Amino acid sequence: NTTPLQHDSTRARITYHSTPLDLSSTEYHLLTTLCSHPGRVFSRTQLMDAAWTDPGAALERTVDAHIKSIRAKLKAIAPSQSPIQTHRGLGYSLTE
């Protein structure tokens, strides 16, 4: 069972349906964190800790903005799919 998201850590690249994603550093770190445990709900704080060198410099809503950007990039490749799930009041997860 293969997921449409593939992480190549040696190349620091994530592909979606075999298409390389053009991600910012922050988006890359957020998505690799979600990819590391599909199905697990990560809080905004956990995602900030994973994606920012100084998490105190970012606001929790900044995570939402980056997730929205990642979703737009994924939707451009596969419009009918939405692999990132929102868990209201909890955080985000990657669909298993």
ROLUM-910548 format. One record per residue: residue in one letter; chain; x negated, y, z negated of N, C-alpha, C in turn. Coordinates in pm, whole numbers. Layout:
BEGIN
+-----+-------+--------+---------+--------+---------+----------+--------+--------+---------+--------+
| res | chain | n_east | n_north |   n_up | ca_east | ca_north |  ca_up | c_east | c_north |   c_up |
+-----+-------+--------+---------+--------+---------+----------+--------+--------+---------+--------+
|   A |     A |      X |       Y |      Z |       X |        Y |      Z |      X |       Y |      Z |
...
+-----+-------+--------+---------+--------+---------+----------+--------+--------+---------+--------+
***
This chain:
BEGIN
+-----+-------+--------+---------+--------+---------+----------+--------+--------+---------+--------+
| res | chain | n_east | n_north |   n_up | ca_east | ca_north |  ca_up | c_east | c_north |   c_up |
+-----+-------+--------+---------+--------+---------+----------+--------+--------+---------+--------+
|   N |     A |    -86 |    -120 |      0 |       0 |        0 |      0 |    -89 |     124 |      0 |
|   T |     A |    -92 |     193 |    110 |    -178 |      311 |    118 |    -93 |     437 |    112 |
|   T |     A |   -148 |     536 |     47 |     -80 |      664 |     37 |   -121 |     751 |    156 |
|   P |     A |    -34 |     842 |    199 |     -71 |      930 |    310 |   -181 |    1030 |    271 |
|   L |     A |   -203 |    1047 |    140 |    -311 |     1135 |     93 |   -435 |    1051 |     65 |
|   Q |     A |   -545 |    1086 |    129 |    -671 |     1014 |    108 |   -778 |    1114 |     65 |
|   H |     A |   -846 |    1081 |    -44 |    -951 |     1169 |    -97 |  -1088 |    1109 |    -67 |
|   D |     A |  -1170 |    1182 |      3 |   -1308 |     1143 |     32 |  -1398 |    1232 |    -53 |
|   S |     A |  -1436 |    1182 |   -171 |   -1512 |     1265 |   -265 |  -1652 |    1298 |   -215 |
|   T |     A |  -1713 |    1209 |   -135 |   -1848 |     1238 |    -85 |  -1847 |    1355 |     12 |
|   R |     A |  -1736 |    1373 |     83 |   -1724 |     1485 |    176 |  -1643 |    1601 |    118 |
|   A |     A |  -1592 |    1583 |     -6 |   -1505 |     1682 |    -70 |  -1393 |    1721 |     25 |
|   R |     A |  -1325 |    1617 |     75 |   -1220 |     1639 |    174 |  -1098 |    1553 |    140 |
|   I |     A |   -982 |    1609 |    161 |    -858 |     1535 |    144 |   -785 |    1536 |    277 |
|   T |     A |   -742 |    1418 |    320 |    -664 |     1409 |    443 |   -522 |    1370 |    406 |
|   Y |     A |   -428 |    1414 |    488 |    -286 |     1382 |    470 |   -237 |    1331 |    604 |
|   H |     A |   -191 |    1205 |    606 |    -154 |     1138 |    731 |   -269 |    1152 |    832 |
|   S |     A |   -391 |    1126 |    785 |    -515 |     1129 |    864 |   -555 |    1267 |    915 |
|   T |     A |   -486 |    1371 |    871 |    -520 |     1508 |    911 |   -593 |    1577 |    797 |
|   P |     A |   -716 |    1625 |    819 |    -789 |     1695 |    712 |   -715 |    1822 |    670 |
|   L |     A |   -707 |    1844 |    539 |    -642 |     1964 |    486 |   -744 |    2075 |    469 |
|   D |     A |   -705 |    2196 |    506 |    -790 |     2313 |    487 |   -753 |    2375 |    353 |
|   L |     A |   -827 |    2336 |    248 |    -793 |     2375 |    112 |   -897 |    2471 |     53 |
|   S |     A |   -848 |    2563 |    -29 |    -941 |     2645 |   -108 |  -1000 |    2555 |   -216 |
|   S |     A |  -1104 |    2601 |   -281 |   -1167 |     2525 |   -389 |  -1065 |    2491 |   -498 |
|   T |     A |   -985 |    2588 |   -536 |    -885 |     2566 |   -640 |   -780 |    2465 |   -596 |
|   E |     A |   -732 |    2478 |   -472 |    -633 |     2384 |   -420 |   -691 |    2243 |   -416 |
|   Y |     A |   -817 |    2232 |   -375 |    -884 |     2102 |   -369 |   -887 |    2038 |   -508 |
|   H |     A |   -928 |    2114 |   -608 |    -937 |     2059 |   -744 |   -799 |    2023 |   -800 |
|   L |     A |   -700 |    2103 |   -770 |    -564 |     2070 |   -815 |   -517 |    1940 |   -751 |
|   L |     A |   -536 |    1928 |   -621 |    -488 |     1810 |   -550 |   -566 |    1684 |   -588 |
|   T |     A |   -697 |    1696 |   -609 |    -773 |     1577 |   -651 |   -728 |    1533 |   -790 |
|   T |     A |   -693 |    1627 |   -876 |    -643 |     1591 |  -1009 |   -511 |    1514 |   -996 |
|   L |     A |   -419 |    1565 |   -915 |    -292 |     1495 |   -895 |   -313 |    1358 |   -831 |
|   C |     A |   -406 |    1351 |   -734 |    -434 |     1223 |   -665 |   -498 |    1120 |   -758 |
|   S |     A |   -565 |    1166 |   -862 |    -637 |     1074 |   -950 |   -542 |     981 |  -1027 |
|   H |     A |   -419 |    1025 |  -1050 |    -321 |      944 |  -1123 |   -181 |     966 |  -1065 |
|   P |     A |   -151 |     906 |   -949 |     -17 |      922 |   -891 |     90 |     881 |   -992 |
|   G |     A |    194 |     962 |  -1002 |     302 |      932 |  -1094 |    287 |     999 |  -1230 |
|   R |     A |    164 |    1031 |  -1267 |     141 |     1097 |  -1396 |    181 |    1244 |  -1386 |
|   V |     A |    250 |    1292 |  -1488 |     287 |     1433 |  -1492 |    175 |    1510 |  -1561 |
|   F |     A |    119 |    1607 |  -1487 |      15 |     1693 |  -1541 |     78 |    1827 |  -1578 |
|   S |     A |     51 |    1874 |  -1699 |     101 |     2006 |  -1738 |     22 |    2113 |  -1664 |
|   R |     A |     77 |    2233 |  -1661 |       5 |     2344 |  -1598 |   -130 |    2364 |  -1666 |
|   T |     A |   -132 |    2350 |  -1799 |    -259 |     2368 |  -1873 |   -362 |    2265 |  -1831 |
|   Q |     A |   -321 |    2139 |  -1817 |    -413 |     2034 |  -1773 |   -465 |    2063 |  -1633 |
|   L |     A |   -376 |    2110 |  -1546 |    -419 |     2142 |  -1409 |   -514 |    2261 |  -1408 |
|   M |     A |   -486 |    2361 |  -1491 |    -576 |     2477 |  -1499 |   -714 |    2435 |  -1548 |
|   D |     A |   -717 |    2348 |  -1650 |    -845 |     2300 |  -1703 |   -925 |    2226 |  -1596 |
|   A |     A |   -854 |    2155 |  -1508 |    -921 |     2078 |  -1403 |   -968 |    2165 |  -1287 |
|   A |     A |   -895 |    2272 |  -1258 |    -920 |     2346 |  -1134 |   -999 |    2475 |  -1151 |
|   W |     A |  -1001 |    2530 |  -1271 |   -1070 |     2657 |  -1291 |  -1190 |    2639 |  -1383 |
|   T |     A |  -1300 |    2705 |  -1349 |   -1418 |     2699 |  -1436 |  -1391 |    2776 |  -1565 |
|   D |     A |  -1309 |    2881 |  -1557 |   -1268 |     2957 |  -1676 |  -1116 |    2960 |  -1680 |
|   P |     A |  -1054 |    2853 |  -1736 |    -908 |     2845 |  -1736 |   -842 |    2965 |  -1804 |
|   G |     A |   -909 |    3026 |  -1899 |    -853 |     3142 |  -1967 |   -831 |    3261 |  -1875 |
|   A |     A |   -900 |    3260 |  -1761 |    -890 |     3372 |  -1666 |   -766 |    3359 |  -1577 |
|   A |     A |   -703 |    3242 |  -1578 |    -587 |     3219 |  -1491 |   -460 |    3211 |  -1575 |
|   L |     A |   -350 |    3250 |  -1516 |    -220 |     3238 |  -1581 |   -154 |    3110 |  -1535 |
|   E |     A |    -67 |    3055 |  -1619 |       1 |     2931 |  -1582 |     76 |    2944 |  -1451 |
|   R |     A |    134 |    3061 |  -1426 |     210 |     3080 |  -1302 |    119 |    3079 |  -1179 |
|   T |     A |    -11 |    3100 |  -1200 |    -106 |     3091 |  -1090 |   -108 |    2948 |  -1035 |
|   V |     A |    -93 |    2851 |  -1123 |     -86 |     2711 |  -1081 |     32 |    2694 |   -985 |
|   D |     A |    146 |    2753 |  -1020 |     265 |     2742 |   -934 |    237 |    2796 |   -795 |
|   A |     A |    168 |    2909 |   -788 |     138 |     2971 |   -659 |     49 |    2880 |   -574 |
|   H |     A |    -51 |    2819 |   -638 |    -141 |     2728 |   -565 |    -67 |    2601 |   -522 |
|   I |     A |     19 |    2548 |   -607 |      98 |     2429 |   -571 |    187 |    2462 |   -451 |
|   K |     A |    247 |    2581 |   -452 |     332 |     2623 |   -340 |    252 |    2627 |   -210 |
|   S |     A |    129 |    2678 |   -217 |      43 |     2684 |   -100 |      6 |    2543 |    -50 |
|   I |     A |    -26 |    2453 |   -144 |     -59 |     2315 |   -107 |     62 |    2250 |    -40 |
|   R |     A |    180 |    2269 |   -100 |     302 |     2211 |    -43 |    325 |    2259 |    100 |
|   A |     A |    300 |    2387 |    125 |     318 |     2443 |    260 |    224 |    2374 |    359 |
|   K |     A |    101 |    2349 |    316 |       3 |     2282 |    404 |     44 |    2137 |    431 |
|   L |     A |     97 |    2068 |    329 |     143 |     1931 |    347 |    266 |    1927 |    437 |
|   K |     A |    357 |    2021 |    417 |     482 |     2028 |    495 |    453 |    2055 |    642 |
|   A |     A |    348 |    2130 |    671 |     311 |     2159 |    810 |    273 |    2030 |    883 |
|   I |     A |    222 |    1932 |    810 |     181 |     1805 |    869 |    296 |    1705 |    872 |
|   A |     A |    371 |    1697 |    763 |     482 |     1601 |    754 |    603 |    1671 |    690 |
|   P |     A |    682 |    1743 |    773 |     792 |     1825 |    722 |    896 |    1750 |    639 |
|   S |     A |    914 |    1621 |    664 |    1019 |     1547 |    594 |    974 |    1493 |    458 |
|   Q |     A |    847 |    1508 |    425 |     795 |     1453 |    299 |    755 |    1564 |    202 |
|   S |     A |    770 |    1535 |     73 |     723 |     1628 |    -29 |    660 |    1546 |   -142 |
|   P |     A |    530 |    1519 |   -128 |     463 |     1429 |   -223 |    441 |    1488 |   -363 |
|   I |     A |    447 |    1620 |   -375 |     426 |     1680 |   -507 |    562 |    1708 |   -571 |
|   Q |     A |    583 |    1648 |   -687 |     709 |     1662 |   -758 |    696 |    1764 |   -871 |
|   T |     A |    800 |    1845 |   -889 |     805 |     1939 |  -1001 |    883 |    1875 |  -1114 |
|   H |     A |    830 |    1883 |  -1234 |     899 |     1835 |  -1353 |    924 |    1959 |  -1438 |
|   R |     A |   1045 |    2012 |  -1430 |    1078 |     2141 |  -1494 |   1039 |    2141 |  -1642 |
|   G |     A |    964 |    2244 |  -1678 |     920 |     2259 |  -1816 |    804 |    2170 |  -1856 |
|   L |     A |    762 |    2081 |  -1764 |     655 |     1986 |  -1795 |    531 |    2007 |  -1709 |
|   G |     A |    552 |    2011 |  -1577 |     438 |     2025 |  -1488 |    465 |    1962 |  -1353 |
|   Y |     A |    361 |    1899 |  -1298 |     370 |     1844 |  -1162 |    312 |    1703 |  -1159 |
|   S |     A |    359 |    1625 |  -1060 |     302 |     1493 |  -1037 |    299 |    1466 |   -888 |
|   L |     A |    217 |    1369 |   -851 |     212 |     1320 |   -714 |    300 |    1197 |   -707 |
|   T |     A |    384 |    1188 |   -604 |     472 |     1073 |   -589 |    389 |     946 |   -579 |
|   E |     A |    435 |     844 |   -648 |     364 |      715 |   -643 |    391 |     645 |   -511 |
+-----+-------+--------+---------+--------+---------+----------+--------+--------+---------+--------+
***
